[in-house]
């Protein structure tokens, strides 16, 4: 499904600022896998997602989606395979467009554009049904500009949009980190529902170890551009936050982000 083979990425090579963000990293996701990713600051977690999405090109190695090598594809070309939600609630939507316009754009992601009605009554009805599941009342605000929504509402909308066309891969980059605890829980529960109902293959970066343990069927821990610990579905069920901290403590000199201790 998603096969990452021996990828490396170095920023500012051959300078005093050289930083190896990914080092010979390999990771395979089968259809329907939901892998949570934790690790120290600068471990390469977001760089991994950026490499998969095409935002960054890798220096070496190979990335395949459904057996197709995507290394040479630009970010916009990979959009038909990949949905993504960012940490910043402002990043995943167009604030000056309405809710229905944002959803319409998401519906057309990765598809050729042609002439025709921008939005049909059938599509509006679908949007209302999809939004109703969020239980935020947004189904009654289709003409409202997204910039008027709260951070939690926008992140929930971004998540819905990312999964709207059932992407082959869903990337979640600390998508609850900027939200207050109540909204973070709402979006976390929504994530579980959307991924489960859609059977989406998902890679999620989080600083919250409770969330990392609760969501998904697999877990990986990164440090200095490498995967230093992995847990299968069965192993993950036995894990606790103290056990994860103990695993991380084995890495000499490593420091977890303090936020990782938050429940």
PyMOL commands that set and color helices and strands:
alter all, ss='L'
color gray80, all
select helices_A, chain A and resi 45-53+75-78+99-107+121-132+138-140+146-148+151-162+181-198+209-214+233-237+241-249+258-261
alter helices_A, ss='H'
color red, helices_A
select strands_A, chain A and resi 2-11+19-29+34-39+60-65+68-69+82-85+169-173+201-205+218-223+226-231
alter strands_A, ss='S'
color yellow, strands_A
deselect
rebuild
show_as cartoon
